[in-house]
Amino acid sequence: MNYAVGFKPRALKDLSDLPQADRRRVVARIEGLQNNLAGDVKKLTNFTPEYRLRVGDWRALFEIEGTTVPVYRVLHRREVCR
């Protein structure tokens, strides 16, 4: 199933704060979500948003709403569970 990936304003700000090399890598992996949620995706328990994508030390938090995937945050792994 193909999904349309979108970014919330806070996720865009998070991406702009990343180093250039990490930003390119994270965006490439997020775009990979369009094809059947490819990548290291995990459903989170007792946490909102419901899913995370792991890209090295960075985590992209998103939900699945029908055929759209809104990305809410892109954070370092030490900041995600706080």
N, C-alpha and C positions, 0 to 999 in steps of 0.2 A: 504494500500500500504506500502511496506517495503522500507526503505531508507538506504543507506550506509552513515554513519557519518564519517567525516574526520576532522582533526584539522590542521589549518594553523600554521606555526611556532610561530607567535605572540600569538595565543591562548594557545599553549603549554607553552610558557614563562609565560603568565598570570596565568595559572593553577599552575605552579611551585611556584609562589609567594603567593598562598593562604595557609592559615593554613590547616593542614592535615585533620581535620574533615570536613571542608568546601569543600576541594578538592574532598574527597570521595563522598560527597553528590551531588556536582555539576556534577561530571563525571557520577554518576549513573543516574541522570536526563537527561543528554545529551544522554546517551546510550538509554534512553527511547524514544528518538526521532525516533529511527529506526522503531517503530511500530505506523504508522499513525500520526506522530508528536504528541505523547502523552505528556501531561504536560501543563503548563500555557504558551502557545505560543500566541503571538500577532503580527499581521502585523503592521509594523511601517509606518507612513506617512512622506514623505519628508525626509527620512533618509536612509543611506546605511551602512551596510547591511539591508535587508528588514524585517527581523524577529528578535524577541527576545524571549528567554526562561527565565522565572523568577524562581529563586531558592533562596528563602529567600531574603537576601540583595544583592545577586549576579545576574548578567544578562549575559547570553550567547547570543552573536549576531551572526546570521547565515543567509544564503540564501538557497533557494531550487533550485538546478540545475538538472532538470530531476529526477533521482532517487538517487542523491547524496546530502548530506547536509554538506557543508563545514562550520565549526565553525571558525569565524574570531577573535573574542575577548571574554574574560570572565572578566567582570569588576564589581566593586561595583556600586550599583544603583546611587550613587551621581556623578559618573564619566561618566555615559553612555551618557547623553544628552549634554555634553560639546562640 
